[in-house]
Amino acid sequence: MREKEVLERAFAMPLTSPSYPPGPYRFVNREYLIITYRTDPAKLRAVVPAPLELDEREALVKYEFIRMPDSNGFGDYTESGQVIPVSFRGRRGGYTHCMFLNDEGPIAGGRELWGFPKKLAQPTLRTEIDALVGTLDYGPLRVATGTMGYKHREADLGQVKASLAAPNFLLKIIPHVDGTPRICELVEYHLEDVAIKGAWTGPAALHLFPHALAPVAELPVLEVVSAIHILADLTLGMGEVVHDYLRQPSRQTPRIDDMALAT
């Protein structure tokens, strides 16, 4: 294989059989259970990377269970994780703190393309009689359980669509061959072409269990604030680098005082 052919085919790894195809990535009947809860502000402060800022007066976390039965290139899978409300340069959005899912393609694609913090686990989202139930197991152990009354009240679709249109932020880290960071960037992405098919609210509960490798309980549940169940079609937009942690500071023109000291 010639060098030119390598570059032409080099989209993802492995070169001859990538784990996922090129986008765009469209999701049909994507179903969310999002439980917003209040947590310890000091613990939030310890995990949100600057220059992102959080509102410590609220100290909120959104725990998400997401069912994706029909997604281009990725197939049928489920994921679960925590998103933290933040702001960046005056714009409010969400920082994805952790994600756990059961499909290799979106794990590899999410990490390589955008920098999603994805790990392999076994999440579920299903309806049990009159309740919507989300679970997350890491190996044989239960890590999270979320429940919500099924379609108790219709939500404001305009507000739901606006919330999904907000910017999302990720910390993308890719190591060099010597183990040092080669890429360390803050990435922004958006959900595009969103079509809300329905949204509901209801009473909810959330229980998180300690686990060394799935430490969702390190952001403890102090109070459940709200819950929402969403059904939508949408496209996962590609990302944009908004902050590069490895960028060298530009050479500055010496100040007059500095030049005077040097003479």
Helices and strands as residue ranges (DSSP letters): H 3-9, E 25-38, H 41-47, E 60-71, E 75-88, E 91-101, H 104-109, I 110-114, E 118-120, E 122-128, E 131-138, E 141-149, E 153-154, H 157-165, E 168-175, E 181-189, E 191-201, E 204-208, G 216-218, E 223-236, E 240-244, H 256-262
